[in-house]
Amino acid sequence: MDFHSPTYGKLSFRQMFGSLVGYMSEEPDQQYHLIIGTDSLLSDRTCFVTAVIVHRVGHGGRYFYRKMFNRKMESLRQRILFETSLSLETAGLLSAELSRNGHSELPVEIHLDVGPNGDTKRIIREVVGMVTGSGYLAVTKPDAYGASKVADKHSK
């Protein structure tokens, strides 16, 4: 599982995690949020981008992203459910690693590319239920910048 960073370039999961923890260690008295969001772009195949953002509240942050391609998924519902499952998979890996490294108190948010307007409004409850049932905070549009801004930027 390779990640990319505008700051560090291509990183393995372990290197990405080390950079994330290193960033938090620079200013340990600050408040941090870990945000995970996935977006997709449909073309002849579907491009999925999962972003991992460490937000130093009030002072910016760093982000990493992973890009993968899958068969063409024309069903919006299927794409949103797959985006959610990719975010949950990444959150699970990060949460396990955070617990092993003494950072289990870090709040983890999953930003979902769904909102009260448009075609995705019909599946909000379903994906929010998936996320909250897995123990994470679910954030939807217009506040879901992890998916709708950061991941979207790299899905093009």
C-alpha positions in Angstrom: 0.0 0.0 0.0 1.8 3.1 -1.3 1.0 6.6 -0.4 2.1 9.9 -1.9 2.8 13.2 -0.2 3.3 16.6 -1.7 6.0 17.1 0.9 7.8 13.7 1.0 6.9 12.0 -2.3 6.1 8.2 -2.5 5.9 6.5 0.9 5.1 3.0 2.2 2.3 2.8 4.8 5.0 2.6 7.5 6.8 5.6 6.2 3.5 7.6 5.9 2.6 6.6 9.5 6.1 7.7 10.7 5.7 11.1 8.9 2.3 11.5 10.4 3.5 10.8 14.0 6.6 12.9 13.4 4.5 15.8 12.4 2.4 15.5 15.6 5.6 15.1 17.7 6.9 18.5 16.4 4.3 20.3 18.5 2.8 17.7 20.9 0.8 20.3 22.9 -1.4 21.1 19.9 -4.7 19.5 19.2 -4.8 17.1 16.2 -7.5 15.4 14.1 -6.9 12.5 11.8 -9.2 12.7 8.7 -9.7 10.1 6.1 -11.7 10.7 2.9 -12.1 8.9 -0.4 -13.3 10.3 -3.7 -13.7 8.6 -7.1 -13.6 9.6 -10.8 -15.4 7.6 -13.4 -13.9 7.1 -16.8 -13.1 3.9 -18.8 -12.2 2.6 -15.3 -12.8 4.1 -11.9 -10.1 5.9 -10.1 -10.3 5.9 -6.2 -8.2 8.3 -4.1 -8.0 7.9 -0.4 -6.6 10.9 1.5 -5.1 10.8 5.0 -4.9 14.2 6.6 -3.4 15.1 10.0 -4.9 18.4 10.9 -3.1 20.6 13.5 -6.2 22.4 14.6 -5.8 26.1 13.8 -2.4 25.6 12.3 -2.7 23.7 9.1 -1.7 20.1 8.5 -0.2 17.5 6.2 -1.8 15.0 3.9 -1.0 11.8 2.1 -3.0 10.0 -0.5 -3.3 6.6 -2.1 -4.6 6.1 -5.7 -6.1 2.9 -7.0 -7.9 1.9 -10.1 -10.8 -0.5 -10.4 -13.3 -1.6 -13.1 -15.8 0.9 -14.3 -18.5 1.4 -11.7 -21.4 3.3 -13.2 -23.6 2.9 -10.2 -23.2 5.9 -8.0 -24.4 3.9 -5.0 -21.8 1.2 -5.6 -19.0 3.8 -6.0 -20.0 5.6 -2.7 -20.2 2.3 -0.8 -16.8 1.3 -2.2 -15.3 4.8 -1.3 -16.7 4.3 2.3 -15.2 0.9 2.6 -11.8 2.1 1.4 -11.9 4.9 4.0 -12.9 2.4 6.7 -10.1 0.0 5.7 -7.5 2.8 5.9 -8.9 4.1 9.2 -8.7 0.6 10.7 -5.1 0.2 9.7 -4.2 3.6 11.1 -6.2 3.1 14.3 -4.4 -0.2 15.0 -1.0 1.4 14.4 -1.9 4.4 16.5 -3.0 2.2 19.4 0.3 0.2 19.2 2.2 3.5 19.3 0.5 5.2 22.2 -1.7 7.6 20.2 -5.1 5.9 20.6 -6.7 9.1 21.9 -6.3 10.8 18.4 -9.8 11.5 17.1 -10.4 9.8 13.7 -13.0 11.3 11.3 -14.2 9.8 8.0 -15.2 12.4 5.5 -17.8 11.1 3.1 -18.5 12.4 -0.4 -22.2 12.6 0.2 -24.5 15.5 1.1 -28.1 16.7 1.5 -28.2 18.0 -2.1 -27.7 16.1 -5.3 -27.9 12.4 -6.1 -26.0 11.2 -3.0 -28.7 12.4 -0.6 -30.5 9.0 -0.9 -27.6 7.0 0.7 -26.4 9.4 3.4 -28.0 7.4 6.2 -26.5 4.1 4.9 -22.9 5.3 4.7 -23.0 7.3 7.9 -24.3 4.2 9.6 -21.4 2.1 8.2 -18.9 4.7 9.6 -20.5 5.3 13.0 -21.1 1.6 13.4 -17.4 1.1 12.9 -16.6 3.5 15.7 -15.6 6.6 13.8 -17.1 10.1 13.4 -18.8 10.5 10.0 -18.7 13.9 8.4 -20.7 14.8 5.3 -20.8 17.6 2.8 -20.4 20.6 3.0 -17.9 19.8 5.8 -16.3 16.7 4.3 -13.2 18.5 2.8 -11.1 15.3 3.2 -13.1 13.7 0.4 -14.6 16.6 -1.5 -11.4 18.7 -1.7 -8.2 16.8 -0.8 -9.0 13.4 -2.3 -11.0 15.0 -5.2 -7.9 17.1 -6.1 -5.9 13.9 -6.8 -8.6 11.9 -8.5 -8.4 13.9 -11.7 
